[in-house]
Amino acid sequence: MISDDQNADGSDPASPRSQDDMVPTLEDVARRAGVSTATVSRCLNTPERVVSDTRKRVMKVVQELGYAPNFGARALAARRTNTFGAIIPTMENAIFARGLQAFQEELGLNGITLLVASSSYSPELEEAQISALIARGADALLLIGHDRTRQSYALLDRRNIPYVVAWVFDPEMPRLSIGFDNRKAMQGLAAQVLAEGHRRIGFISAERTGNDRARDRYKGVCDAMRAAGLDPDADLQLIETEYGIGKGAQAFEKLMAATPRPTVVMCGNDVLAAGALSQARRMGIAVPGEVSITGFDDVEIAELVSPALTTVHVPHREMGRGAARLLLALRAGEGTRESVELPVEIRLRETLGPAPGTA
């Protein structure tokens, strides 16, 4: 028998609400913000359609109440999850950090959540990650470079998942991309190196198999050498290595043991160059007096090392923002967009000097 001071379910009417009852609802947000539930929904799903003052007021209430939309219900109704995925080759360094940060910021302005995975430069692992992100409802994907398995591209096409390839620009490729011409960029830096009188060139490259950025940067050096009348097969000493400062140091030591040794060591990225520079210091080799060193990417380490590193500046943040906008347009069905080429700049700093004996 239920007493007079109990609810029908036996609970005490004076007791605090249950946890479910305390969860704020869309109606709670609308009531406190003084707007309709439709306006709250637009603020959360299509914020660009709501005037700034109203949007700020609603989002302030959302934060105050700790309101979280019912993700599953929203995804089911909209047939989208407002989640994008990005698969980068590695999280161990800053090469992709700036671009990914700008990518996330731009998505955040549009109510999109970002999921990030790292493939460790493995095409097979990346294929599994693409499949996993699609299974989790990712509306679109950001990918790095064009190299990946045919099965990956087939899955993306079969599931009709929008994707953009970044960090590369190749007009011969049919896939939508935003980035820069790695081959042309490295050719420009190599031409500057040759203008300083260098003829014996060492090149420390990331592994080129499955990495079109590394392959194209190597090709760029070869292009510049041929244009200067040099034979890369005879005058270029190549070492391929895994990514890392320690790996760059080991590769530099091997190059310095060669006879004759190179007068310049060009590196496929700044991290390998930082390793080469640290090893030169340990070996007592003056940079750039005895050997010059160059990098590629212009991440923070390029200016922090001493002497400061000559490198190629990559527009990381512009690339990230642009990739987000391209994906948002694709998801909105705004038609096929053209690939975007972004400019790079050669940053001449202290590690590049004249070849010994030519100054």
Secondary structure as GFF3:
##gff-version 3
##sequence-region A 1 359
A	DSSP	alpha_helix	19	22	.	.	.	ID=ss1
A	DSSP	alpha_helix	26	33	.	.	.	ID=ss2
A	DSSP	alpha_helix	37	45	.	.	.	ID=ss3
A	DSSP	three_ten_helix	47	49	.	.	.	ID=ss4
A	DSSP	alpha_helix	52	65	.	.	.	ID=ss5
A	DSSP	alpha_helix	71	78	.	.	.	ID=ss6
A	DSSP	beta_strand	83	88	.	.	.	ID=ss7
A	DSSP	alpha_helix	97	109	.	.	.	ID=ss8
A	DSSP	beta_strand	113	118	.	.	.	ID=ss9
A	DSSP	alpha_helix	123	135	.	.	.	ID=ss10
A	DSSP	beta_strand	140	144	.	.	.	ID=ss11
A	DSSP	alpha_helix	150	158	.	.	.	ID=ss12
A	DSSP	beta_strand	163	166	.	.	.	ID=ss13
A	DSSP	beta_strand	177	179	.	.	.	ID=ss14
A	DSSP	alpha_helix	182	195	.	.	.	ID=ss15
A	DSSP	beta_strand	201	206	.	.	.	ID=ss16
A	DSSP	alpha_helix	212	227	.	.	.	ID=ss17
A	DSSP	alpha_helix	232	235	.	.	.	ID=ss18
A	DSSP	beta_strand	236	241	.	.	.	ID=ss19
A	DSSP	alpha_helix	245	256	.	.	.	ID=ss20
A	DSSP	beta_strand	264	267	.	.	.	ID=ss21
A	DSSP	alpha_helix	270	283	.	.	.	ID=ss22
A	DSSP	beta_strand	292	294	.	.	.	ID=ss23
A	DSSP	alpha_helix	301	304	.	.	.	ID=ss24
A	DSSP	beta_strand	311	313	.	.	.	ID=ss25
A	DSSP	alpha_helix	316	331	.	.	.	ID=ss26
A	DSSP	beta_strand	340	341	.	.	.	ID=ss27
A	DSSP	beta_strand	345	347	.	.	.	ID=ss28
###
